[in-house]
Amino acid sequence: MPSVRDIRAKAGEEPITMLTAYDAPTASIVDEAGVDIILVGDSLGNTSLGYETTLPVTVDDMARHTGAVARATDDALVVADMPFLSIGVDEAASIENAGRMLKEADAHGVKLECGPHTVDLTEKLVELGIPVMGHLGLTPQHVNQYGGYPRQGTDQEAAERILELAQAHEAAGAFSLVLEHVPSNLAADVTTALEIPTIGIGAGPDCDGQVLVVDDAVGLSEWSPSFSKQFGNVRAEMESAVGEYVSAVESGEFPADEHSHEESDLEEIY
């Protein structure tokens, strides 16, 4: 069984690989490739549910997709994102929502978009047996506050605030920390300051690991952020396959004889 201890032990020793997945077939492929952590991100709002932001994603959405991923995963650590307003408003509700991801969906831990309000919550969740991955820098659930998705930690005050929050969440018991869209030198400093591993996305090469949205990594997205890289072109392959299917049906080429079965004992019924 995968363990958060295994992930913590990799800090400074061996690069950690993390990708998102939102369904069983994708999770199976990611798991078989040897990825260390599968994140069931609330980015499923954009990638799978057709929303413009992650804000409409619900706890039920996350539980459903996390369960699908967990059922298809054998070796990777499965971490469920906590969606907008599912944590931080009321402690009891926050604990219940996070607990669902382990009790109902078989996740191994949860990820919180962090701020001062999640320090005490992180400590409480860890005390109750719910491993916590923190997330600092660009936190997409603050899109309306940011007015978009700008790089974070670009001035001294903001950089120091990110470091302070990172250290506070480490002290509260978080087992790892995602750093998103921050300057690479800030990410390097935070990584040096922490004993728990950092996992970067748009945060440079000096984090303990890297994470990407799987749609971006395999080339399925129509658009990808500048800090991601396409390692394939799945979208082009799918467009080609679907186009060939349409042409084959319209031309009568499909289905052919080998794609159907005739029962010789049946009499005509019309």
For each residue, the residues with C-beta under 8 A, 3 or more apart:
1:
2: 6 75 76 77 78 108
3: 6 7 77 108
4: 7 8 77 108 109 131 175 176
5: 8 9
6: 2 3 9 10 36 77
7: 3 4 10 16 36 37 77 175 176 197
8: 4 5 11 175 176 196 197
9: 5 6 13
10: 6 7 13 14 15 16 36 197 208 209
11: 8 194 195 196 197 208
12: 197 208
13: 9 10
14: 10
15: 10 208 209 210
16: 7 10 36 37 176 197 199 208 209 210
17: 34 35 36 37 209 210
18: 35 36 37 38 39 199 209 210 211
19: 30 35 37 38 39 211 212 213 214 217
20: 38 39 40 41 43 44 47 211 212 213 214 215
21: 26 27 30 38 39 40 69 214
22: 26 40 41 44 47 48 65 68 69 214
23: 26 27 48 65 68 69
24: 27 28 68 69 71 72
25: 28 29 72
26: 21 22 23 29 30 69 214
27: 21 23 24 30 31 38 68 69 70 72 73 78
28: 24 25 31 32 72 73
29: 25 26 32 33
30: 19 21 26 27 33 35 38 76 214
31: 27 28 35 38 72 73 74 75 76
32: 28 29
33: 29 30
34: 17 75
35: 17 18 19 30 31 38 76
36: 6 7 10 16 17 18 76 77 209
37: 7 16 17 18 19 76 77 78 79 199 209 211
38: 18 19 20 21 27 30 31 35 69 73 76 77 78 79
39: 18 19 20 21 79 81 111 211
40: 20 21 22 44 62 65 66 69 78 79 80 81 107
41: 20 22 44 81 111 213
42: 45 54 57 62 81 82 83 84 140 141
43: 20 46 47 54 81 140 213
44: 20 22 40 41 47 48 49 57 61 62 65
45: 42 48 49 51 53 54 55 56 57 61 83
46: 43 49 51 52 53 54
47: 20 22 43 44 213 215 221
48: 22 23 44 45 65
49: 44 45 46 56 57 61
50:
51: 45 46 54 55 56 57
52: 46
53: 45 46 56 140 143
54: 42 43 45 46 51 57 83 84 140 141 143
55: 45 51 84 141 143 144
56: 45 49 51 53 84
57: 42 44 45 49 51 54 61 62 83 84
58: 61 62 83 86
59: 62 63 83 86 97 100
60: 63 64
61: 44 45 49 57 58 64 65 83
62: 40 42 44 57 58 59 65 66 80 81 82 83 86 101 105
63: 59 60 66 67 80 100 101 104 105
64: 60 61 67 68 105
65: 22 23 40 44 48 61 62 68 69
66: 40 62 63 69 70 78 80 101 105 106 107
67: 63 64 70 71 104 105 106
68: 22 23 24 27 64 65 71 72
69: 21 22 23 24 26 27 38 40 65 66 72 73 78
70: 27 66 67 73 78 105 106 107
71: 24 67 68 106
72: 24 25 27 28 31 68 69
73: 27 28 31 38 69 70 76 78
74: 31
75: 2 31 34
76: 2 30 31 35 36 37 38 73
77: 2 3 4 6 7 36 37 38 108 109
78: 2 27 37 38 40 66 69 70 73 106 107 108 109
79: 37 38 39 40 107 108 109 110 111 133
80: 40 62 63 66 101 105 107 109 110 111
81: 39 40 41 42 43 62 110 111
82: 42 62 86 87 97 98 101 110 111 112 113
83: 42 45 54 57 58 59 61 62 86 141
84: 42 54 55 56 57 141
85: 88 89
86: 58 59 62 82 83 93 94 97 98
87: 82 94 97 98 112 118 121
88: 85 94 115 117 118 121
89: 85 93 94
90: 93 94
91: 94 95 121 124
92: 95 96
93: 86 89 90 96 97
94: 86 87 88 89 90 91 97 98 121 125
95: 91 92 98 99 124 125 128 130
96: 92 93 99 100
97: 59 82 86 87 93 94 100 101
98: 82 86 87 94 95 101 102 110 125 130
99: 95 96 102 103 128 130
100: 59 63 96 97 103 104 105
101: 62 63 66 80 82 97 98 104 105 107 110
102: 98 99 105 106 107 108 109 110 129 130
103: 99 100
104: 63 67 100 101
105: 62 63 64 66 67 70 80 100 101 102
106: 66 67 70 71 78 102
107: 40 66 70 78 79 80 101 102 110
108: 2 3 4 77 78 79 102 131
109: 4 77 78 79 80 102 130 131 132 133 175
110: 79 80 81 82 98 101 102 107 125 130 131 132 133
111: 39 41 79 80 81 82 132 133 134 135 178
112: 82 87 118 121 122 132 133 134 135
113: 82 118 135 139 140 141 142
114: 118 119 122 134 135 136 139 165 169
115: 88 118 139 165
116: 119 165 168
117: 88 120 121
118: 87 88 112 113 114 115 121 122 134 169
119: 114 116 122 123 165 168 169 172
120: 117 123 124 172
121: 87 88 91 94 112 117 118 124 125
122: 112 114 118 119 125 126 132 134 169 172 173 174
123: 119 120 126 127 172 173
124: 91 95 120 121 127 128
125: 94 95 98 110 121 122 128 130 132
126: 122 123 129 130 131 132 172 173 174
127: 123 124 173
128: 95 99 124 125
129: 102 126
130: 95 98 99 102 109 110 125 126
131: 4 108 109 110 126 175
132: 109 110 111 112 122 125 126 169 172 173 174 175
133: 79 109 110 111 112 174 175 176 177 178 199
134: 111 112 114 118 122 166 169 174 176 177 178
135: 111 112 113 114 139 177 178 180
136: 114 139 162 165 166 169 177 178 179 180 182
137: 152 153 162 178 179 180 181 182 203
138: 146 149 150 151 152 180 181 182 202
139: 113 114 115 135 136 142 180
140: 42 43 53 54 113 143 149
141: 42 54 55 83 84 113
142: 113 139 145 146
143: 53 54 55 140 146 147 148 149
144: 55 147
145: 142
146: 138 142 143 149 150
147: 143 144 150
148: 143
149: 138 140 143 146 181 225
150: 138 146 147 181
151: 138 154 181 182 183 202
152: 137 138 158 162 180 181 182
153: 137 158 159 161 162 182 183 186
154: 151 158 159 182 183
155: 158 159
156: 159 160
157: 160 161
158: 152 153 154 155 161 162
159: 153 154 155 156 162 163 182 183 186 189
160: 156 157 163 164
161: 153 157 158 164 165
162: 136 137 152 153 158 159 165 166 179 182 186 190
163: 159 160 166 167 186 189 190 193
164: 160 161 167 168
165: 114 115 116 119 136 161 162 168 169
166: 134 136 162 163 169 170 177 179 190 193 194 198
167: 163 164 170 171 193 194
168: 116 119 164 165 171 172
169: 114 118 119 122 132 134 136 165 166 172 174 177
170: 166 167 173 174 177 194 195 196
171: 167 168
172: 119 120 122 123 126 132 168 169
173: 122 123 126 127 132 170
174: 122 126 132 133 134 169 170 177 196
175: 4 7 8 109 131 132 133 196
176: 4 7 8 16 133 134 196 197 198 199 208
177: 133 134 135 136 166 169 170 174 190 194 196 197 198 199
178: 111 133 134 135 136 137 198 199 200 201 211
179: 136 137 162 166 182 187 190 198 199 200 201 203 207
180: 135 136 137 138 139 152 200 201 202 203
181: 137 138 149 150 151 152 201 202 203 225 227
182: 136 137 138 151 152 153 154 159 162 179 186 187 202 203
183: 151 153 154 159 186 187 203 204
184: 187 188 203 204 205 206
185: 188 189 204
186: 153 159 162 163 182 183 189 190 203
187: 179 182 183 184 190 191 198 200 203 204 206 207
188: 184 185 191 192 204 206 207
189: 159 163 185 186 192 193
190: 162 163 166 177 179 186 187 193 194 198
191: 187 188 194 198 206 207 208
192: 188 189
193: 163 166 167 189 190
194: 11 166 167 170 177 190 191 197 198
195: 11 170
196: 8 11 170 174 175 176 177
197: 7 8 10 11 12 16 176 177 194 207 208 209
198: 166 176 177 178 179 187 190 191 194 203 207 208 209
199: 16 18 37 133 176 177 178 179 207 208 209 210 211
200: 178 179 180 187 203 204 205 206 207 209 210 211
201: 178 179 180 181 210 211 212 227 228
202: 138 151 180 181 182 225 226 227 228
203: 137 179 180 181 182 183 184 186 187 198 200 207
204: 183 184 185 187 188 200 207
205: 184 200
206: 184 187 188 191 200
207: 179 187 188 191 197 198 199 200 203 204 210
208: 10 11 12 15 16 176 191 197 198 199
209: 10 15 16 17 18 36 37 197 198 199 200
210: 15 16 17 18 199 200 201 207
211: 18 19 20 37 39 178 199 200 201
212: 19 20 201 216 217 228 229
213: 19 20 41 43 47 216 217 221 228
214: 19 20 21 22 26 30 217 218 220
215: 20 47 218 220 221
216: 212 213 219 220 221 224 225 228 229 230
217: 19 212 213 214 228 229 230 231 232
218: 214 215 230 231 232 234
219: 216 230 231 232 233 234 235 236
220: 214 215 216 234 235 238
221: 47 213 215 216 224 235
222: 235
223:
224: 216 221 228 230
225: 149 181 202 216 228
226: 202
227: 181 201 202
228: 201 202 212 213 216 217 224 225
229: 212 216 217
230: 216 217 218 219 224 233
231: 217 218 219
232: 217 218 219
233: 219 230 236 237
234: 218 219 220 237 238
235: 219 220 221 222 238 239
236: 219 233 239 240
237: 233 234 240 241
238: 220 234 235 241 242
239: 235 236 242 243
240: 236 237 243 244
241: 237 238 244 245
242: 238 239 245 246
243: 239 240 246 247
244: 240 241 247 248
245: 241 242 248 249 254
246: 242 243 249 250
247: 243 244 250 251 253
248: 244 245 251 253 254
249: 245 246 252 253 254
250: 246 247
251: 247 248
252: 249
253: 247 248 249 256
254: 245 248 249 259
255: 259 260
256: 253 259
257: 260
258:
259: 254 255 256
260: 255 257
261:
262:
263: 266
264:
265:
266: 263 269
267:
268:
269: 266
270:
